[in-house]
Amino acid sequence: MNWEKSRRLYEEARKYFPGGVNSPVRAAIKPYPFYVERGRGAYIETVDGHILIDYVMGYGPLILGHSHPKIIDRVLEQLEKGWIYGTPHESAINLAKKITKHYGYDMVRFVNSGTEATVTAIRIARGYTKRKHIIKFDGCYHGANDNLLVKAGSAASHYGISASEGIPEEISRLTYVLEYNNIEEFTKFMAKNGDDIAAIIVEPVIANTGLIPPHIEFLRTLKEEAERHSALLIFDEVVTGYRVSLGGAKEYYNIEPDIVTLGKIVGGGFPIGCIASRNEIMQTLTPTGKVFNAGTFNANPISMVAGIATIEELERGYPYKYANEAARKIADALRELLEKLGISGAVNQLASMFQVFFTPREIDGVDRPSKARASDKNLYIKFHSELLKEGVYIPPSQFETCFTSSEHRKAEIYNTIQAIETVLRKIKEG
């Protein structure tokens, strides 16, 4: 495939951006990322003229596919009226009504990214409980948040170790890192330290170490222990919010966290973050309380109207039907082909998300990040590269998740499965 125009753009970009990109995962495609000209439905077209079936979908926001006409119409209507005022706009109220209805909370605060949402949620939890320490889980990603951009420390201490330079050790040591889906470790830790914990934050479904669904008893235990020790349970639903159901993972698993953070889909593909909770917790935010949050672009009208248009389509039901069906059929086909061809691997799928892991034969399923990390990442990179040649674009990193949309229909599913079979046969033949 000819990627010459993308190559030239990348060489120019390297003059202006560290590594030539503005978010590191975009540099995961080797030897350089391709550039996109446009997107429509389930497809993207590169500047080099290649048309690809897209399973990245902006890393999750585009459950209705690219350039959905209902979103375009609503955004254009708003653009003609203006796009930022520095004063309140009715669209924020209308989107908040949708979210509080579907999630069952009293209030929300809109910010501009998932990272801002988790930063604010942690600040609220500390302000509300008057405690300092946080629990997160290995493999869960909560944005570029100093308090949460930590990795597992020693088994003896559980203290987080900074995953980035520039984060003081003193901050990282306020976060404990435990193993996802490990109930025994969590309950023992809470028995010893629970009364010092301000919040337990978790991706209810991990989507940033590949896709790893939870054990339902694990989530229930988080809720029970949070209540027992008067800590707040935070579901980071930046990915799962409005993707696994209208009420997200909270509704899907029938578990009531104290705070939910949202992003991606709730802004219809425009920049957004959101914190939702009950009245007594949300009232701690300024201007009614003393937990500070502010932002020039908070609740900007473009993201608000795009989010409303998206949720209105989701309320009709059809996006879930088509998106979930596409993910299920592709995941089923992947499993069958791996078994048929004798290639060791595991496939996880939930709603409109899926991912394949080329795991060693001794690993029976991937339910913890440690098992995901044991997969053959080089083989996944080859799988990605070969699929690209067949016109199918999946995330370039093993530790991302494939997303389907309402626009992935019969033709896209069939062509994708055919491409997967072609690539897996190549892999088998060496």
GIJO-V121863 format. One line per field, one symbol per residue. ss: DSSP state (A for helix, B for strand, O for the rest). phi: phi as a letter, one per 30 degrees, with the letter a starting at -180 (. if undefined). A space follows every 10 residues. Layout:
ss = ???
phi = ???
This chain:
ss = OOOAAAAAAA AAAOOOOAAA OOOAAAAOOO OOOOOBBBBB BOBBBBOOOO BBBBOOAAAO OOOOOBOOAA AAAAAAAAAO OOOOOOOOOA AAAAAAAAAA AAAOOOBBBB BOOAAAAAAA AAAAAAAAAO OOBBBBBBOO OOOOOOOOOB BOOOOOOOBO BBOOOOOOAA AAOOBBBBBO OOAAAAAAAA AAAAAABBBB BBOOOBOOOO OBOOOAAAAA AAAAAAAAOO OBBBBBBOOO OOOOOOOAAA AAOOOOOOBB BBBAAAAOOO OOBBBBBOAA AAOOBOOOOO BOOOOOOOOO AAAAAAAAAA AAAAAOOAAA AAAAAAAAAA AAAAAAAAAA AOOOOBBBBB OOBBBBBOOO OOOOOOOOAA AAAOOOAAAA AAAAAAAAAO OBBOOOOOOO OBBOOOOOOA AAAAAAAAAA AAAAAAAAAO
phi = .cbddddddd dddddcbeii bcadddcddc daddccdabb icbbcdddjd cbdccchiik dcdcidhddd dedddddded ckbabibdbe eddddddddd ddcicdbbbc bcadeedded ddddddddci bcdbcbbejd cbidcedbdb cdcdddcidd cecbdjceed deddccccdd icdddddddd dcbedccdac cadebdbbbi cbdddedddd deddddddch cccccdcedd eicdadcide dechbcddbb cbahedcijc eabacbaded ddddddcdcc ddaaaecehd eddddddddd ddddddjded eddddddddd dddedddddd cicdlbbcbb hcbaacbddd ddccjcbbed dddddddddd ddeddddedc ibccedcecc bdbcbdcdce dddedddddd dedddddddi
